Amino acid sequence: MTFDDLGLSPKLLEAISAAGYTEPTPIQAGAIPHAIQGKDVLGIAQTGTGKTASFTLPLIEKLSRGRAKARMPRSLIITPTRELAAQVAENFETYSAGQKLTMALLIGGVAFGPQEEILNRGADVLIATPGRLLDHFGRGKLLLTGVQLLVVDEADRMLDMGFIPDLEKIFSLTPPRRQTLFFSATMPKEIQSLVDRFLKAPERVEVARPATTSANIEQFLVRIDQSIPKAKRTALRVAMDRENVRNGIIFCNRKRDVDIVARSLQKHGLSAAPIHGDLDQSERTATLANFKSGDLKFLVASDVAARGLDIPDVSHVFNFDVPHHADDYVHRIGRTGRAGRQGESVTIITPADDKALAAVTKLTKKDIPDLDLPALASALDEISDRKPRRGSKSKPTAKPRDDAPAKPREESKEKPRSKDRKRSRRHDNDRDQDRLPTIGFGDHVPDFMK
Ligand code: AMP
């Protein structure tokens, strides 16, 4: 099948060929013809399958046949994170080259003013995160009754992030006669229920099982017998200090560890920077741009911030922690080995991670071999041999220091209390943080709210 067979206009075919694509991917071949015919589509596909173009192309096709009205967008794309929204916007710009279509990117963490100006002038498409979109709606700056085409991207991630009530509201604010293109990598029951309620006889297009890890990615484990952070950071650096490591993304389970690991790598002279939901949007954007351009070699990230990022040339993914959810492992290591390239993933394992690792191997149906790291043993010996600080009377184990043997992480003080854990999940979700009233920041107040 070629792009010519999909029912796209000559202008779009030109833009596709300028982007260098010769053949539609399976999700594009499956979804585009239905979308062009005006049908609802349920696309079950992960990032990396070309799903963005599978909704952006038909959307542009549809928009090219009408004009924008002030404050009444004709189409709307909802994504869970700001980075993903920005990525979709980039795609939209690439494929709509040469057409006079206007777009408004409505994401949190940046000022309302410029977004409102674009809304006032009239945008053909809004690309938005749920919180910021509803904020604009709440301020009376836009009406969704003119939306003819609604796209929902990465619905399962919105579920993880607590966005389902927002999504339900957005569905109810758009006219029932709209067309809906709905994408999700997995179909938990909450997502199926949304589909049943808000889509009309959708065409289901499914590509690649969500639990499969790409054959292009070589996966390894680095086992250490201490759960202390310093040992993990040492193991990480030894694993990073190999010839084939050109660049990489290092995933941590917690935002605090993202900062700590990034600082530690910087201290050891590595080109590394953190990215997570608590950082300023401008900082996140600059960090990503530096990583994409190659100026920054290592990105230390939380799952949410790095979810769905399309950076084609990442040689390595490092898991500083085994993710809490096994499917996050698949998403994480999928950041490498893209576009047919070879990739490698390295996961640091401590005795406390046995259960999480078992969940990963059960899901991926693959045993992960150990990475041969001859330098590791002596590097670990070095940190455990260090003499106690001068003046410290306590035995090394009495008062755990950064480099002292410690209780497994689960028992440490760092473990959030169950209430805190709930809050941090909510907080971790990149929800637009300038939305008021905001749900439970707890004692943390981002700088821009002070
Ligand atoms: P996505 O799944 O939308 O994030 O896309 C993953 C990557 O595939 C992006 O870098 C796209 O630019 C690229 N891509 C999308 N469609 C095609 C295609 N038909 N042929 C080759 N690459 C594509």
Residues whose N, C-alpha, C, O or C-beta is under 5 A from the ligand:
A	BS01	AMP	Y21 T22 E23 P24 T25 Q46 T47 G48 T49 G50 K51 T52 A53 D310
